[in-house]
Amino acid sequence: MNCENTADLGFIDGAAAAAHLRAGAEASNSLFWDTLDAARKAKGLNLEQAAILLQADAGRLPDLLEAAAEVKQAIYGKRVVMFAPLYISNYCVNRCTYCGYSQDSGILRKRLTEAEIEGETQALIDMGHKRIALETGEDPVHCSLDYVLDSIAAIYRTGSGGNRIRRINVNMAASDVAAYERLKQAQIGTYILFQETYHRPTYEKVHASGPKANYHYHLHAMDRSMAAGLDDVGLGVLFGLHDFRAEVLALLAHAEHLESSCGVGPHTISMPRLRPARGMDRKDFPDPVSDGQFQLITAVLRLALPFAGLILSTREPASLRDKLIHYGISQISAGSCTGVGGYRDESGQNTAQFETVDDRSCDQMVAELTEGGILPSFCTACYRQNRTGERFMRLAKAGNIQNVCEPNALLTLQEFLEDYASIDVKEQAAPHVRTHLESMASPSVRRLTEQGLQKIEGGERDMRL
């Protein structure tokens, strides 16, 4: 990928962000509504526009959520992508005050063997998952790059036929170009790295020591990864470390930087909220984010970055996750365990990075989502059809991506119902597959999808457009 060398560019400008937020707070009612009307066109927002919408009060929030829902529907339809995390090691040399993996947290340390990784992978396959997010701490001895690459190979080879993990997204420590080139060769999906906080004084406070304490190196990791050819990257902020409005603007500035310097912005945005973790003290974090503020964040991010996937994990309660799917969230974890080895061994929960809230199984989530009119998708086709990076964004911005994403969502949901769903869930969800099929606008796409569904019912697997 043609990604310019931007190591010395300061694209995170705190003073400019503060000025945008002050101007946004002083914006007239007419300017607010004009900005919201512009946002409904699904063309994205600049920093000044986002700053205006971030000032929405409780009275304006419903209108903001309605606009976000319109944009979500226009681009993603009823789809939400399903995945699960797979934690392979919690050894870490960093001291991060918010994280259960912190070097001095006292957590039980564990690293999975190859056989254990295969076992965890099979457990995820047996749930029906096709896409995972590989998670690990940063430790060059206990969790080297070679170990991560060997783990990826073990995950991909586990299973048989169509019943295997088809896409591995990797959340790994900031690295150099050579390391990212090796990840590219390992055929990963999206490379994910949270900045945690863009506010440098806060960043330096919460990252007391270790490689992650290097703000500059961490901030420019995505430039290096994209220079190495990883054209699907995922940004993220841990909301609750610093003022959420400033963090959203910095996140958008990072996305603008990647778009201008590397030719394509982030494929996904992760938006976790701070949760209790071993060794952390909540009193050290004075910027908690309320549910209402979290809804505001979701809506503004969806309007500002209409074509980026928004990811929400099981850190959040079921009721809030179900609500936010309608207002912008497009990827959601299901049946998750954040402990190392926790899918096969319940004692793995003692190695968890943070507390989770939504403990619904994948089967239960499919039932509840389909009953609510949502289309759960286990699709990984874009990655395997080379619809990534700039090519994906071209299709999405032209309005053509639904012609492949919606059919593939239905095909993978049918696979799930045939192979993994309980009898009750299969019977409950089957009519919804037909409803989504009949609602397809293109007769030719609908015909191809119906043919694929029939082949899956006949025993074929891994059908995709």
RAJOBEL-V979575 format. One record per backbone hydrogen bond with DSSP energy under -0.5 kcal/mol. NH is the residue of the N-H (numbers start at 1). CO is the residue of the C=O. If there is no record, write none. Layout:
nh->NH co->CO
nh->NH co->CO
This chain:
nh->3 co->1
nh->4 co->2
nh->4 co->261
nh->6 co->4
nh->9 co->6
nh->11 co->9
nh->13 co->11
nh->14 co->12
nh->17 co->13
nh->18 co->14
nh->19 co->15
nh->20 co->16
nh->21 co->17
nh->22 co->18
nh->23 co->19
nh->24 co->20
nh->25 co->21
nh->26 co->22
nh->27 co->24
nh->32 co->28
nh->33 co->29
nh->34 co->30
nh->35 co->31
nh->36 co->32
nh->37 co->33
nh->38 co->34
nh->39 co->35
nh->40 co->36
nh->41 co->38
nh->42 co->39
nh->45 co->304
nh->50 co->46
nh->51 co->47
nh->52 co->48
nh->53 co->49
nh->54 co->50
nh->55 co->52
nh->56 co->53
nh->60 co->57
nh->61 co->57
nh->62 co->58
nh->63 co->60
nh->64 co->60
nh->65 co->61
nh->66 co->62
nh->67 co->63
nh->68 co->64
nh->69 co->65
nh->70 co->66
nh->71 co->67
nh->72 co->68
nh->73 co->69
nh->74 co->70
nh->75 co->71
nh->76 co->72
nh->77 co->72
nh->77 co->73
nh->79 co->76
nh->80 co->375
nh->81 co->330
nh->82 co->377
nh->83 co->332
nh->84 co->131
nh->86 co->133
nh->88 co->86
nh->88 co->135
nh->89 co->135
nh->90 co->110
nh->93 co->138
nh->95 co->209
nh->96 co->94
nh->97 co->95
nh->97 co->206
nh->99 co->96
nh->100 co->353
nh->102 co->99
nh->103 co->94
nh->105 co->102
nh->108 co->350
nh->112 co->88
nh->117 co->113
nh->118 co->114
nh->119 co->115
nh->120 co->116
nh->121 co->117
nh->122 co->118
nh->123 co->119
nh->124 co->120
nh->125 co->121
nh->126 co->122
nh->127 co->123
nh->128 co->124
nh->128 co->125
nh->129 co->124
nh->132 co->167
nh->133 co->84
nh->134 co->132
nh->134 co->169
nh->135 co->86
nh->136 co->171
nh->137 co->89
nh->139 co->137
nh->139 co->143
nh->143 co->139
nh->148 co->144
nh->149 co->145
nh->150 co->146
nh->151 co->147
nh->152 co->148
nh->153 co->149
nh->154 co->150
nh->155 co->151
nh->156 co->152
nh->157 co->153
nh->158 co->154
nh->158 co->155
nh->160 co->163
nh->163 co->160
nh->164 co->162
nh->166 co->130
nh->167 co->130
nh->169 co->132
nh->169 co->167
nh->170 co->190
nh->171 co->134
nh->171 co->169
nh->172 co->170
nh->172 co->192
nh->180 co->176
nh->181 co->177
nh->182 co->178
nh->183 co->179
nh->184 co->180
nh->185 co->181
nh->186 co->182
nh->187 co->184
nh->188 co->183
nh->189 co->168
nh->191 co->232
nh->192 co->170
nh->192 co->190
nh->193 co->234
nh->195 co->236
nh->196 co->236
nh->197 co->195
nh->200 co->198
nh->203 co->199
nh->204 co->200
nh->205 co->201
nh->206 co->202
nh->207 co->203
nh->208 co->95
nh->208 co->206
nh->209 co->95
nh->213 co->210
nh->214 co->211
nh->215 co->213
nh->218 co->214
nh->219 co->215
nh->220 co->216
nh->221 co->218
nh->224 co->220
nh->225 co->221
nh->226 co->222
nh->227 co->223
nh->228 co->224
nh->229 co->226
nh->230 co->225
nh->231 co->229
nh->233 co->231
nh->234 co->191
nh->235 co->268
nh->237 co->270
nh->238 co->196
nh->239 co->237
nh->239 co->272
nh->240 co->242
nh->241 co->238
nh->247 co->243
nh->248 co->244
nh->249 co->245
nh->250 co->246
nh->251 co->247
nh->252 co->248
nh->253 co->249
nh->254 co->250
nh->255 co->251
nh->256 co->252
nh->257 co->253
nh->258 co->254
nh->259 co->255
nh->260 co->256
nh->261 co->257
nh->262 co->258
nh->263 co->258
nh->263 co->259
nh->264 co->258
nh->267 co->233
nh->268 co->233
nh->269 co->309
nh->270 co->235
nh->271 co->311
nh->274 co->239
nh->280 co->277
nh->284 co->281
nh->285 co->282
nh->286 co->284
nh->287 co->240
nh->290 co->288
nh->294 co->290
nh->295 co->291
nh->296 co->292
nh->297 co->293
nh->298 co->294
nh->299 co->295
nh->300 co->296
nh->301 co->297
nh->302 co->298
nh->303 co->299
nh->304 co->300
nh->305 co->301
nh->308 co->305
nh->309 co->267
nh->311 co->269
nh->311 co->309
nh->312 co->331
nh->316 co->313
nh->321 co->317
nh->322 co->318
nh->323 co->319
nh->324 co->320
nh->325 co->321
nh->326 co->322
nh->326 co->323
nh->327 co->323
nh->328 co->324
nh->328 co->325
nh->329 co->324
nh->330 co->310
nh->331 co->310
nh->332 co->81
nh->333 co->312
nh->334 co->83
nh->335 co->360
nh->340 co->348
nh->341 co->87
nh->341 co->339
nh->342 co->339
nh->344 co->341
nh->345 co->341
nh->348 co->345
nh->349 co->346
nh->350 co->347
nh->351 co->348
nh->352 co->349
nh->353 co->338
nh->355 co->276
nh->357 co->314
nh->358 co->314
nh->358 co->316
nh->359 co->357
nh->365 co->361
nh->366 co->362
nh->367 co->363
nh->368 co->364
nh->369 co->365
nh->370 co->366
nh->371 co->367
nh->372 co->368
nh->373 co->370
nh->374 co->369
nh->375 co->78
nh->376 co->374
nh->377 co->80
nh->384 co->380
nh->385 co->381
nh->386 co->383
nh->387 co->382
nh->388 co->386
nh->391 co->388
nh->392 co->388
nh->393 co->389
nh->394 co->390
nh->395 co->391
nh->396 co->392
nh->397 co->393
nh->398 co->394
nh->399 co->396
nh->400 co->395
nh->401 co->395
nh->403 co->400
nh->404 co->401
nh->405 co->401
nh->406 co->402
nh->407 co->402
nh->408 co->404
nh->409 co->405
nh->410 co->406
nh->411 co->407
nh->412 co->408
nh->413 co->409
nh->414 co->410
nh->415 co->411
nh->416 co->412
nh->417 co->413
nh->418 co->414
nh->419 co->415
nh->420 co->416
nh->421 co->416
nh->426 co->422
nh->427 co->423
nh->428 co->424
nh->429 co->425
nh->430 co->426
nh->431 co->427
nh->432 co->429
nh->433 co->429
nh->433 co->430
nh->434 co->430
nh->435 co->431
nh->436 co->432
nh->437 co->433
nh->438 co->434
nh->439 co->435
nh->440 co->437
nh->443 co->441
nh->446 co->442
nh->447 co->443
nh->448 co->444
nh->449 co->445
nh->450 co->446
nh->451 co->447
nh->452 co->448
nh->453 co->449
nh->454 co->450
nh->455 co->451
nh->456 co->452
nh->457 co->453
nh->458 co->454
nh->459 co->456
nh->460 co->455
